[in-house]
């Protein structure tokens, strides 16, 4: 069976994340149990939000994403 989620779904998720992130309720509580610091989790979340920026020209390239993730490790 094949399902289509529609082209607007990623933008709805991005919109939700952008509205939710400032209240700090976006991160799952279980993330703390993985050893991920709050600073790293915040940086990853901010990077993810950059990736769903409504303005495509403002999104990071995959190379930028990889560099930022490498800097976190």
Secondary structure, DSSP 4 states (H G I P E B T S, - for coil): ------TTHHHHHHHHHHHHHTTT-SS-GGGGGGT--HHHHHHHHHHHHHHT-SSGGGSPPHHHHHHHHHHH-
